[in-house]
């Protein structure tokens, strides 16, 4: 699995891709089901798949809070490697 950071200058192609977007903090059953469905669409449609993770918690960005996290960004990447 590859991972990289996107920014406004990133050269990323969005053709034939299915995407899951979120914090994925904790990887509970709902998160696992979403990743499973992402993989099903990938296989059935022949699309590429991507999971966009926020490094900063959305509460920090929207509400200017210092939200607590269940897991680190690195732990999220480890969990995604297991689920892919």
C-alpha positions as CSV (number, residue, x, y, z in Angstrom):
1,X,0.0,0.0,0.0
2,X,1.3,3.4,-0.9
3,X,0.6,6.5,1.1
4,X,1.3,10.1,0.5
5,X,0.1,13.6,1.5
6,X,-2.1,15.5,-0.8
7,X,-2.0,19.3,-1.0
8,X,-3.2,21.8,-3.5
9,X,-0.1,21.2,-5.7
10,X,-0.4,17.4,-5.7
11,X,-0.6,15.8,-9.1
12,X,-3.2,13.1,-8.3
13,X,-5.5,11.6,-11.0
14,X,-9.1,11.0,-9.9
15,X,-10.2,8.8,-12.8
16,X,-11.9,5.5,-12.1
17,X,-11.4,5.6,-8.3
18,X,-13.5,4.9,-5.3
19,X,-12.7,6.8,-2.2
20,X,-13.4,6.6,1.6
21,X,-12.8,9.9,3.4
22,X,-12.6,10.5,7.1
23,X,-10.8,10.5,10.4
24,X,-11.0,6.7,10.9
25,X,-10.1,7.2,14.5
26,X,-10.4,3.8,16.2
27,X,-11.3,1.6,13.2
28,X,-14.6,0.3,14.7
29,X,-16.9,-2.1,12.9
30,X,-18.5,0.7,10.9
31,X,-15.0,1.8,9.6
32,X,-14.1,-1.8,8.8
33,X,-17.4,-2.3,6.9
34,X,-16.8,0.9,4.9
35,X,-13.3,-0.3,3.9
36,X,-14.7,-3.7,3.0
37,X,-17.3,-2.1,0.7
38,X,-14.6,0.1,-0.8
39,X,-12.6,-3.0,-1.6
40,X,-15.7,-4.7,-3.1
41,X,-16.4,-1.8,-5.4
42,X,-12.7,-1.8,-6.4
43,X,-12.8,-5.5,-7.3
44,X,-16.2,-5.4,-9.0
45,X,-15.7,-2.3,-11.0
46,X,-12.0,-2.6,-11.6
47,X,-11.4,0.8,-10.0
48,X,-8.5,2.0,-8.0
49,X,-9.2,2.7,-4.3
50,X,-8.1,5.3,-1.9
51,X,-8.6,6.2,1.7
52,X,-8.2,9.9,2.5
53,X,-7.3,10.3,6.2
54,X,-7.2,13.6,8.0
55,X,-4.0,14.1,9.9
56,X,-5.6,16.8,12.0
57,X,-8.9,16.0,13.6
58,X,-11.9,17.7,11.9
59,X,-13.0,19.2,15.2
60,X,-9.6,21.0,15.4
61,X,-10.2,22.5,12.0
62,X,-13.9,23.3,12.2
63,X,-14.4,24.2,15.9
64,X,-10.8,25.2,16.7
65,X,-10.7,22.5,19.5
66,X,-7.8,20.3,20.5
67,X,-9.7,17.0,20.0
68,X,-8.4,13.9,21.6
69,X,-7.5,11.0,19.4
70,X,-7.9,7.3,19.9
71,X,-5.0,6.4,17.7
72,X,-2.1,8.1,16.0
73,X,-1.9,8.7,12.3
74,X,0.8,6.0,12.0
75,X,-1.5,3.5,13.8
76,X,-4.3,4.4,11.3
77,X,-1.9,3.5,8.5
78,X,-1.1,0.2,10.1
79,X,-4.8,-0.6,10.4
80,X,-5.4,0.2,6.8
81,X,-2.6,-2.1,5.7
82,X,-4.3,-5.0,7.6
83,X,-7.8,-4.2,6.0
84,X,-6.7,-3.7,2.4
